[in-house]
Amino acid sequence: MATHLILGGARSGKSAFAEKLALASGQPVTYIATAQVYDKEFGARVDQHKTRRPAHWATLEQSFNLAEALQTHAKADTCIIVDCLTLWLAQCICPDCDRPDNLDWQHERSRLLEVLPKLEGTVLLVSNEVGMGIVPLGEINRQFQDEQGRLNQAVAQCVNKVSFIAAGLPLTLKG
């Protein structure tokens, strides 16, 4: 098993780096896309990601219940990309997002952290590093920044390797 957290800022090249690692693995790839598309501009961003991926990769759109999806799809001699933990978190805590009524963020987070060390195969987790700027205005924005920082720290403890991507260049933080 190889689990790898890939961190970076917006447009840093973290998704492209994960895709490059997946190709290099030589394994069948399942791309778990966590985003929900709410507007045209974001839809265009998602389309750019889709066209960049090889057609033979399987894609699973999974906005919630990420731990269960990983347990189902992470197998020996396979590669999973989760892109990304940031959008997954945002959708789980955002009261305006289309989320299940019974969704509990702390339970979702706990389940993910519980299953990560048990997964088989190669698992590449993409996540934004959002705590390097100013403290945002607005309670939900501060909650998001705090939760993202805590999530990244907790995931980093559970995985074998952590990379930070800046300007498309990887820096190994762990492993």
Rosetta blueprint (number, residue, H / E / L):
1 M L
2 A E
3 T E
4 H E
5 L E
6 I E
7 L E
8 G E
9 G L
10 A L
11 R L
12 S L
13 G L
14 K H
15 S H
16 A H
17 F H
18 A H
19 E H
20 K H
21 L H
22 A H
23 L H
24 A H
25 S H
26 G L
27 Q L
28 P L
29 V E
30 T E
31 Y E
32 I E
33 A E
34 T L
35 A L
36 Q L
37 V L
38 Y L
39 D L
40 K H
41 E H
42 F H
43 G H
44 A H
45 R H
46 V H
47 D H
48 Q H
49 H H
50 K H
51 T H
52 R H
53 R L
54 P L
55 A L
56 H L
57 W L
58 A E
59 T E
60 L E
61 E E
62 Q L
63 S L
64 F L
65 N L
66 L H
67 A H
68 E H
69 A H
70 L H
71 Q H
72 T H
73 H H
74 A L
75 K L
76 A L
77 D L
78 T L
79 C E
80 I E
81 I E
82 V E
83 D E
84 C L
85 L H
86 T H
87 L H
88 W H
89 L H
90 A H
91 Q H
92 C H
93 I H
94 C L
95 P L
96 D L
97 C L
98 D L
99 R L
100 P L
101 D L
102 N L
103 L L
104 D L
105 W H
106 Q H
107 H H
108 E H
109 R H
110 S H
111 R H
112 L H
113 L H
114 E H
115 V H
116 L H
117 P H
118 K H
119 L L
120 E L
121 G L
122 T E
123 V E
124 L E
125 L E
126 V E
127 S E
128 N E
129 E L
130 V L
131 G L
132 M L
133 G L
134 I L
135 V L
136 P L
137 L L
138 G L
139 E H
140 I H
141 N H
142 R H
143 Q H
144 F H
145 Q H
146 D H
147 E H
148 Q H
149 G H
150 R H
151 L H
152 N H
153 Q H
154 A H
155 V H
156 A H
157 Q H
158 C H
159 V L
160 N L
161 K E
162 V E
163 S E
164 F E
165 I E
166 A E
167 A L
168 G L
169 L E
170 P E
171 L E
172 T E
173 L E
174 K E
175 G L
